């Protein structure tokens, strides 16, 4: 029979003791002291306490929750004192135990559910659907960010990887209290289905105009966008969809600032979603900035046009093209700073002859309320007896099934000192042709000697300037735009 030496028995006992030994680490509070102790498996130390979370019991420690605390190889156990502990003597904290986020205080009792909280279920902020939060298996699969506390409410953002390779970002709120109960406000909400770094989490929360904190959620944005897409916006649907897409992409890309405000946000203080009051579509054209402001709840759409510090507002909707952009025409090459635009069913002109002032003029109705498929613009300014006169020539093309409808018209606008804007003095249809902008500009002629304004109606339409210049007979008479009218053409 083989004998076992005393030395071997001692060595075996020591090995078994070490194999079941654990490490103890106290947790410091920003208020001072060490209110918690955590115990986790570590064969290099000699604690015999069972793994779990402990709170002080006089001069000793009492077990609060048994279980395995998640350990980060570099940072150690995943446990955080909440920021609101500065205003809460119960010292609320969170830890990741047995794969779950757990919230507790020094007054928590494992047998009393109201005194602690473990996150099991989460709610999609966009749809309201509930689902189970996956278990957290590794510290590499988790980031946590505490938003600066605004007592009495503390916001906690957490992001975790999922088995599918994507992720979940959630938000939960805790309120300070005087009693032993831990007040968790509402469910934990899913903000988006992606794994975010701590730096990215910081971008999701921003101060609100009311002084609280608002959280931006990709799911809330998409849910609101889908609601709007159910509405009947006619030709504006493409523009609105593009607006919504830009906001969602802005949030996805973690941009700190977007060109326009985000559509929806979630209030930390109330736990409710709020939505922007209006959609805004913008487009710079020439020296002008065009903007459509469309209230979503009440009120009428407003169209704002500005140039530098000067601005003007017209009630109604700026028209948009099939791509969803505000429709403008700015192909006049003569430097008169004229831009045409549509407002409801009318054609307007924004005109400026100085850099400090502009006018908005209603030129007339759009053909059947439609925007033209193509449009060209040319202009000349003539000064007579010290007063300026603006001659606008607009050429339009409409496509109607298998035919094309062209028209070229003259608008005469005297330039006055009237603050109300330029008034259309005379409108004349020149002919039923459409001219590309280069050819249109060449046809609008100002005599070098008399400075009178004329238009070449006799040379057939050529399609471009080079062909027109070759075909034009310079000796041919031109239509006198100053003396002619719709019933009496003078050459």
C-alpha positions in Angstrom: 0.0 0.0 0.0 1.4 3.4 -1.1 1.7 5.9 1.7 1.0 9.6 1.4 3.4 11.9 3.2 2.3 14.6 5.5 4.0 17.1 3.2 1.8 15.9 0.3 -1.4 16.3 2.3 -0.5 19.8 3.3 0.3 20.7 -0.2 -2.9 19.2 -1.5 -4.9 21.1 1.2 -3.2 24.4 0.4 -4.0 23.8 -3.3 -7.6 23.2 -2.7 -7.8 26.2 -0.4 -6.2 28.4 -3.0 -8.4 27.0 -5.8 -11.5 28.1 -3.9 -10.2 31.4 -2.7 -11.6 34.7 -3.8 -10.6 38.4 -4.0 -12.2 41.2 -2.0 -12.3 44.8 -3.2 -14.0 47.7 -1.4 -15.8 50.3 -3.6 -15.2 54.0 -2.7 -17.9 56.6 -2.8 -17.4 60.2 -4.1 -18.9 61.3 -0.8 -16.1 59.4 1.1 -16.0 56.0 2.7 -16.3 52.6 1.2 -20.0 51.6 1.3 -19.7 48.4 -0.8 -17.4 45.5 -1.2 -17.3 43.1 -4.1 -16.0 39.5 -3.9 -15.0 37.6 -7.1 -13.1 34.5 -8.0 -9.3 34.9 -7.8 -7.1 32.0 -6.8 -4.2 34.3 -6.1 -5.8 35.7 -2.9 -7.1 34.1 0.2 -10.7 35.4 0.9 -13.2 32.7 1.8 -16.2 34.9 1.3 -18.6 33.8 -1.4 -18.6 35.8 -4.7 -21.1 38.6 -4.7 -21.9 42.1 -3.5 -21.6 43.1 0.2 -22.7 46.2 2.2 -21.4 47.4 5.6 -22.9 45.9 8.7 -21.3 47.8 11.5 -17.6 46.9 11.4 -18.3 43.8 9.3 -19.8 43.1 5.9 -23.2 41.6 5.1 -24.0 39.8 1.8 -26.4 41.7 -0.3 -26.5 39.8 -3.6 -24.6 36.5 -4.2 -23.4 36.1 -7.8 -20.7 36.6 -10.3 -19.7 40.2 -11.0 -18.5 40.9 -14.5 -14.7 41.6 -14.6 -12.9 43.8 -17.1 -9.3 42.5 -17.5 -7.9 46.1 -17.3 -10.5 48.0 -15.2 -11.5 45.4 -12.8 -15.1 44.7 -11.7 -17.9 46.5 -13.5 -19.5 48.5 -10.7 -20.2 52.3 -10.7 -21.5 54.7 -8.1 -24.2 56.8 -9.7 -23.6 60.5 -10.0 -26.8 61.3 -8.0 -25.1 59.7 -5.0 -23.8 63.2 -4.3 -27.3 64.2 -3.4 -28.5 60.8 -2.2 -27.2 59.4 1.1 -28.4 55.9 0.0 -25.5 55.9 -2.5 -27.2 54.3 -5.5 -25.0 52.3 -7.7 -25.0 49.8 -10.5 -23.1 46.6 -11.2 -23.2 43.9 -13.9 -23.9 40.6 -12.1 -24.7 37.2 -13.6 -25.0 38.9 -17.0 -27.5 41.5 -15.9 -27.4 45.2 -15.1 -28.4 45.6 -11.4 -29.2 48.8 -9.6 -29.1 49.0 -5.8 -28.4 51.2 -2.7 -26.9 50.6 0.7 -30.5 50.2 2.0 -31.4 47.5 -0.6 -32.7 44.2 0.7 -32.4 41.1 -1.6 -35.7 39.9 -0.3 -37.6 43.2 -1.0 -38.0 43.8 -4.8 -38.7 47.5 -4.5 -35.3 48.2 -3.0 -33.3 47.1 -6.0 -33.8 46.5 -9.8 -32.4 44.2 -12.4 -32.9 45.0 -16.1 -34.5 42.0 -17.8 -37.0 43.6 -20.2 -36.5 46.5 -22.6 -39.0 48.5 -24.7 -38.5 49.7 -28.3 -38.8 53.5 -28.1 -40.1 53.6 -31.6 -42.7 50.9 -31.6 -43.4 50.3 -27.9 -42.7 46.5 -28.3 -41.1 44.7 -25.3 -38.3 42.2 -25.5 -35.8 40.5 -23.2 -32.4 42.1 -22.9 -29.6 39.6 -23.9 -27.2 38.4 -21.2 -23.9 40.4 -21.0 -21.1 37.8 -21.4 -18.0 39.9 -21.6 -16.8 43.4 -20.6 -15.8 43.9 -24.3 -19.5 43.7 -25.1 -20.6 46.6 -22.9 -20.2 50.3 -22.6 -21.9 52.5 -19.9 -22.2 56.2 -19.8 -23.8 58.2 -17.0 -25.2 61.5 -18.2 -24.4 64.4 -15.8 -27.0 64.2 -13.1 -29.8 66.7 -13.0 -31.3 65.8 -9.6 -33.5 64.2 -8.8 -33.3 62.2 -12.0 -30.2 60.2 -13.2 -29.9 59.0 -16.8 -27.9 55.9 -17.6 -27.0 54.9 -21.2 -25.7 51.4 -21.9 -24.8 49.7 -25.1 -24.1 46.0 -25.6 -23.3 43.7 -28.4 -25.7 40.9 -29.3 -25.1 37.4 -30.6 -26.2 38.5 -34.0 -23.2 40.8 -34.3 -25.2 44.0 -34.0 -26.1 45.6 -30.7 -28.6 47.4 -28.5 -28.3 50.9 -26.9 -30.6 51.4 -24.0 -31.6 54.2 -21.6 -32.9 53.9 -18.1 -33.7 56.5 -15.4 -33.3 56.5 -11.6 -34.8 59.0 -9.1 -33.4 60.0 -5.7 -35.5 59.2 -2.7 -35.4 59.3 1.1 -36.8 55.8 1.8 -35.3 52.4 1.1 -37.2 51.9 -2.2 -35.1 52.3 -5.4 -37.3 54.4 -7.8 -36.6 53.4 -11.4 -38.7 55.6 -13.7 -40.5 53.5 -16.3 -38.9 50.7 -18.4 -35.5 50.7 -19.9 -35.9 51.9 -23.5 -34.0 50.7 -26.6 -32.7 53.8 -28.4 -31.2 52.0 -31.4 -30.0 48.6 -32.6 -26.2 49.2 -32.7 -23.3 48.9 -30.4 -21.8 52.3 -29.4 -18.6 53.4 -27.8 -18.7 55.5 -24.6 -17.8 58.6 -26.8 -20.7 57.9 -29.1 -23.1 57.5 -26.1 -22.2 61.0 -25.0 -23.5 62.4 -28.2 -27.0 61.0 -27.7 -27.9 63.3 -24.8 -28.1 67.1 -25.0 -29.5 69.9 -22.9 -33.1 70.8 -23.9 -34.4 74.3 -24.4 -36.6 73.9 -21.3 -33.5 73.3 -19.1 -33.7 69.5 -18.9 -32.0 66.8 -20.9 -33.2 65.3 -24.2 -32.0 62.0 -25.7 -31.9 61.4 -29.4 -33.0 57.9 -30.6 -32.6 56.5 -34.1 -35.7 54.3 -33.5 -37.8 57.3 -32.4 -36.7 59.2 -35.5 -37.5 56.3 -37.8 -40.9 55.7 -36.1 -41.8 59.4 -36.5 -40.6 59.4 -40.1 -42.8 56.4 -40.9 -45.8 58.2 -39.4 -45.2 61.2 -41.6 -44.8 59.0 -44.7 -48.4 57.9 -44.2 -49.6 61.4 -44.8 -50.7 62.8 -48.2 -48.1 65.4 -49.0 -48.4 65.2 -52.8 -45.3 66.6 -54.6 -43.7 67.3 -51.3 -43.5 63.7 -50.2 -40.1 63.2 -51.9 -38.8 66.4 -50.2 -40.1 65.3 -46.8 -38.7 61.8 -47.2 -35.3 63.3 -48.0 -35.6 65.6 -45.0 -36.3 62.6 -42.8 -33.5 60.6 -44.3 -31.0 63.3 -43.6 -32.0 63.4 -39.9 -31.8 59.7 -39.5 -28.4 59.6 -41.2 -27.2 62.4 -39.0 -28.0 60.5 -35.9 -26.5 57.2 -37.3 -23.2 59.0 -38.1 -23.0 60.5 -34.6 -22.7 64.0 -35.9 -22.8 66.6 -33.2 -24.5 69.2 -35.3 -26.9 68.7 -38.2 -28.0 71.2 -40.8 -31.5 71.1 -39.3 -33.0 70.1 -36.0 -33.6 66.4 -35.3 -37.2 65.3 -35.7 -37.9 63.7 -32.3 -36.3 63.4 -28.9 -37.0 61.7 -25.6 -37.2 63.8 -22.3 -35.2 62.4 -19.4 -37.4 64.4 -17.0 -40.8 63.4 -18.3 -40.0 60.1 -20.0 -42.0 61.3 -23.0 -41.2 61.8 -26.6 -41.4 65.2 -28.2 -41.4 66.1 -31.9 -40.3 69.1 -33.9 -43.1 71.6 -34.6 -42.2 72.1 -38.2 -40.3 70.6 -41.1 -37.8 72.9 -42.8 -36.6 72.6 -46.4 -33.7 74.9 -47.4 -32.0 75.8 -50.7 -29.4 78.5 -51.5 -29.7 79.9 -55.0 -27.6 82.8 -56.3 -27.4 85.4 -53.5 -30.6 84.2 -51.9 -31.5 81.6 -49.3 -34.9 80.0 -49.8 -36.6 78.1 -46.9 -40.0 76.5 -46.5 -41.2 76.2 -42.9 -44.1 73.7 -42.6 -45.9 73.4 -39.2 -46.8 69.9 -38.4 -49.5 70.7 -35.7 -51.2 74.0 -36.5 -50.5 77.1 -38.5 -49.9 77.6 -42.2 -46.7 77.0 -44.2 -44.4 80.0 -44.6 -41.8 80.7 -47.2 -38.8 82.7 -46.2 -36.4 84.3 -48.7 -33.3 86.1 -47.5 -30.2 87.8 -48.9 -27.5 88.7 -46.4 -29.2 90.6 -43.5 -32.3 91.3 -45.6 -35.2 88.8 -45.4 -38.9 88.5 -46.4 -41.7 86.1 -45.7 -44.6 85.0 -48.0 -47.5 82.8 -46.7 -47.8 79.6 -48.6 -45.5 76.8 -49.8 -42.5 77.1 -52.0 -42.8 74.6 -54.8 -40.4 71.7 -55.1 -39.1 69.7 -58.1 -39.4 65.9 -58.5 -36.1 65.4 -56.6 -37.6 67.1 -53.6 -35.5 70.3 -53.8 -37.1 73.8 -53.7 -37.6 74.7 -57.4 -35.7 77.8 -58.5 -34.4 79.2 -61.9 -31.2 81.1 -61.8 -29.6 80.9 -65.2 -29.7 84.6 -66.1 -26.1 85.6 -67.0 -26.5 89.4 -67.1 -25.8 90.0 -63.4 -29.3 91.4 -62.5 -29.5 88.9 -59.6 -32.9 87.5 -60.6 -34.1 84.2 -59.4 -37.5 82.7 -60.4 -39.4 80.5 -58.0 -42.8 78.9 -57.5 -45.1 79.7 -54.6 -48.4 77.7 -54.5 -49.8 78.1 -58.0 -47.9 81.3 -59.0 -44.6 82.2 -60.5 -42.5 84.8 -58.5 -39.2 86.6 -59.1 -36.6 87.6 -56.5 -34.8 90.6 -57.9 -31.9 92.6 -56.6 -29.9 95.4 -58.2 -27.9 96.1 -55.1 -26.3 93.9 -52.5 -28.3 95.4 -49.7 -31.9 95.0 -51.0 -34.1 92.7 -52.9 -37.7 92.6 -54.1 -40.2 89.7 -54.4 -42.7 90.1 -57.3 -45.6 87.9 -58.3 -45.3 87.5 -62.1 -48.5 85.5 -62.7 -50.1 82.0 -62.5 -48.3 78.8 -63.4 -49.7 76.9 -66.4 -52.5 74.7 -64.9 -50.7 75.1 -61.5 -47.8 73.0 -62.8 -44.1 73.7 -62.7 -42.5 73.8 -66.2 -40.4 70.8 -67.2 -37.7 73.3 -68.4 -37.3 77.0 -68.0 -34.8 79.6 -69.2 -34.4 83.2 -68.0 -32.7 86.3 -69.5 -32.9 89.9 -68.4 -31.8 93.4 -69.2 -32.0 96.7 -67.2 -32.5 99.9 -69.1 -32.3 103.3 -67.5 -34.6 106.0 -68.9 -34.6 109.6 -67.4 -32.7 108.3 -64.4 -35.2 105.5 -63.7 -34.4 101.8 -64.2 -36.7 99.4 -65.9 -36.1 95.6 -65.6 -37.0 93.5 -68.7 -37.4 89.8 -67.8 -37.8 87.2 -70.6 -38.8 83.7 -69.4 -39.0 80.8 -71.7 -40.9 77.6 -70.6 -41.4 74.1 -71.8 -44.2 71.8 -70.7 -44.4 68.1 -71.7 -47.9 66.8 -71.9 -48.0 63.1 -72.9 -46.7 63.0 -76.5 -46.5 66.8 -77.2 -44.4 69.7 -76.0 -45.8 73.1 -75.2 -43.4 76.1 -75.4 -43.9 79.7 -74.5 -41.7 82.8 -74.2 -43.0 85.8 -72.3 -41.8 89.3 -71.4 -42.3 90.9 -67.9 -41.6 94.6 -67.5 -40.9 95.8 -64.0 -40.0 99.5 -63.3 -37.4 99.8 -60.5 -38.7 102.3 -58.0 -38.0 103.2 -54.4 -41.2 101.5 -53.3 -40.5 99.3 -50.2 -43.4 97.0 -51.1 -41.5 95.6 -54.1 -41.4 95.8 -57.9 -44.8 95.8 -59.7 -45.3 94.1 -63.0 -46.2 96.9 -65.3 -46.7 94.9 -68.5 -46.8 91.2 -69.6 -46.5 90.2 -73.2 -46.4 86.7 -74.8 -43.6 86.9 -77.4 -44.2 83.5 -79.1 -44.9 79.9 -78.5 -41.3 78.7 -78.7 -38.9 77.4 -76.0 -35.3 78.6 -76.1 -32.4 77.2 -74.1 -30.8 79.8 -71.9 -27.8 80.6 -74.1 -29.9 81.1 -77.1 -32.5 83.1 -75.2 -29.8 85.4 -73.8 -28.5 86.0 -77.3 -32.0 86.8 -78.7 -32.5 89.5 -76.0 -30.7 92.4 -77.5 -29.9 95.9 -76.3 -29.0 98.3 -79.2 -25.6 99.8 -78.6 -26.6 103.3 -79.8 -30.2 103.8 -78.6 -30.0 101.3 -75.7 -33.5 100.1 -76.6 -34.4 96.5 -75.7 -35.5 94.2 -78.5 -35.9 90.4 -79.2 -35.2 88.3 -82.2 -38.4 86.4 -83.1 -37.6 85.9 -86.8 -34.7 83.5 -86.6 -36.0 79.9 -86.1 -35.1 78.2 -82.8 -31.8 76.5 -83.1 -31.3 74.7 -79.8 -28.0 76.3 -78.8 -26.2 79.6 -79.0 -23.6 78.6 -81.6 -26.1 77.4 -84.2 -28.3 80.5 -83.5 -25.3 82.9 -84.0 -24.7 81.2 -87.4 -28.3 81.4 -88.4 -29.1 84.9 -87.3 -29.4 87.7 -89.8 -28.1 90.8 -88.1 -29.9 93.0 -90.6 -33.3 91.5 -89.8 -35.7 93.6 -87.8 -36.1 92.7 -84.1 -39.3 92.9 -81.9 -39.2 96.2 -80.0 -40.0 95.2 -76.4 -40.4 98.7 -75.3 -43.1 99.7 -77.9 -44.8 96.4 -78.5 -47.7 94.8 -76.7 -49.7 91.5 -77.2 -52.0 93.0 -79.8 -49.5 95.3 -81.6 -46.0 94.0 -82.5 -43.5 96.7 -83.5 -40.2 95.9 -85.2 
